Amino acid sequence: MIAAKILVTMSRALFLVAALVLAFGCASNPETSDAKSAQLGEPVTSTFGEKPEAAPEGTVSGGAATSSEKNAAEAQKSPEGDKPVAKAEGGATKTQPAGTAEKGKPVHALIKTAPTMEAALKQVSSDGVVLLKFEADWCAPCQLMKREAFQDQEVVDRLKNTVVVLIDADDEKNNEVQQKFQVANLPTLVFLDKSGHEFARMLGYNDLSWFRSELIKAMAKKGA
């Protein structure tokens, strides 16, 4: 009888110890918060001016994409060059189904562009839109947006009455326009009407579906 009670007591103690170990392991797992953030579907940005430090080859930065951006940007590139690449679960990459407007054309060749904001405002029609696209080569979400969203047929169609200005955040000649529009994160898209008035802004990049939805919302604010 006494032996049976001892066994029951030991079993309960072992169960409590196992439960505590399991709970501690979940609480201290650094991937928990990252997974939760990924489920929220929030856009990813790079902090302006924070250039990445060198990282081991093949390293892909995660989270807010504020370090090792050059490596991350390289890791996002598709080996075929034309098909957009998107992040998959676990930080890996996957090739999206072919969704480019015209396969083989250079990125941004499918939209109207101008070298400066002033040139774009002169070029755009009275009811058109000027889109200032602030980006950088080391910015991973910028590169993903360029390869994925700006070769998507639906996006290209929605930008048919838009003149896009590609603004390199690393080029000193663009400092004035960056300061004027208070650009602190990349990518940043600023929407202007013919008079140069800002009516909408998009910050960061999540995926193609997110971009399509946010683009519709931004365009709807024109004239509102």
Residue pairs with C-beta under 8 A, 6 or more apart in sequence:
26 32
34 62
34 63
37 63
38 89
41 206
41 210
42 204
42 206
43 141
43 203
43 204
43 205
43 206
43 210
44 64
44 65
44 140
44 141
44 204
44 205
44 206
45 64
45 65
45 141
45 185
45 186
45 187
45 203
45 204
45 205
46 64
46 65
46 66
46 69
46 136
46 138
46 139
46 140
46 141
46 142
46 185
46 186
46 187
47 64
47 66
47 184
47 185
47 186
48 134
48 169
48 178
48 183
48 184
48 185
48 186
49 169
50 66
50 67
51 69
51 138
51 170
52 61
52 67
52 68
52 69
52 70
52 71
52 72
52 138
53 67
53 68
55 61
55 67
55 68
55 71
56 71
57 71
58 71
58 75
59 68
59 71
59 72
59 75
60 68
60 71
60 72
60 75
60 76
60 91
60 140
61 67
61 68
61 69
61 71
61 72
61 140
62 91
65 72
65 139
65 140
65 141
69 136
69 138
69 139
69 140
70 137
70 138
72 140
73 137
73 138
73 139
73 140
73 142
73 143
75 93
75 140
76 85
76 87
76 93
76 140
76 143
76 144
76 147
77 85
77 143
77 147
78 84
78 85
78 95
78 147
80 95
82 98
82 100
82 103
82 104
82 151
83 95
83 96
83 98
83 100
84 95
84 96
84 99
84 100
84 144
84 147
84 148
84 149
84 151
84 152
84 208
85 93
85 94
85 95
85 96
85 144
85 147
85 148
86 93
86 94
86 96
86 144
86 148
86 207
86 208
87 93
87 94
87 144
87 207
88 94
96 148
96 208
99 151
99 152
99 153
99 208
100 151
100 152
100 153
101 110
101 151
101 152
101 153
101 156
102 110
105 151
107 146
107 147
107 150
107 151
108 146
108 150
108 164
108 166
110 150
110 151
110 156
111 150
111 156
111 159
111 162
111 164
112 123
112 159
112 162
112 163
112 164
113 163
113 164
113 165
113 166
114 120
114 123
114 130
114 163
114 164
114 165
115 165
116 165
117 130
117 132
117 165
117 177
117 192
117 196
119 165
120 130
120 163
120 164
120 165
121 130
121 192
121 194
121 196
123 163
124 130
124 162
124 163
124 194
125 161
125 194
126 194
127 161
127 194
128 161
128 162
128 163
128 194
129 161
129 162
129 163
129 191
129 192
129 193
129 219
129 222
130 162
130 163
130 164
130 165
130 191
130 192
130 193
130 194
130 196
131 159
131 162
131 163
131 164
131 165
131 189
131 190
131 191
131 192
132 165
132 167
132 177
132 181
132 188
132 189
132 190
132 191
132 192
133 164
133 165
133 166
133 167
133 187
133 189
134 167
134 169
134 178
134 181
134 183
134 186
134 187
134 188
134 189
134 190
135 142
135 145
135 146
135 166
135 167
135 168
135 169
135 186
135 187
136 142
136 168
136 169
136 170
136 186
137 143
137 168
137 170
138 170
139 169
139 186
139 187
141 186
141 187
141 204
141 205
142 186
142 187
142 205
144 205
145 187
145 205
145 211
148 207
148 208
148 211
149 155
149 205
149 208
149 211
149 212
150 156
152 208
152 211
152 212
154 212
155 211
155 212
155 215
158 215
158 216
158 219
167 174
167 177
167 178
168 174
169 178
169 183
169 186
181 188
181 190
181 198
183 190
185 203
185 204
187 203
187 204
187 205
188 201
188 202
188 203
189 201
189 202
189 203
189 218
190 198
190 200
190 201
191 198
191 199
191 200
191 201
191 202
191 218
191 219
191 221
191 222
192 198
192 199
193 199
193 222
193 223
199 221
199 222
199 223
199 224
200 217
200 218
200 219
200 221
200 222
201 218
202 211
202 214
202 215
202 218
205 211
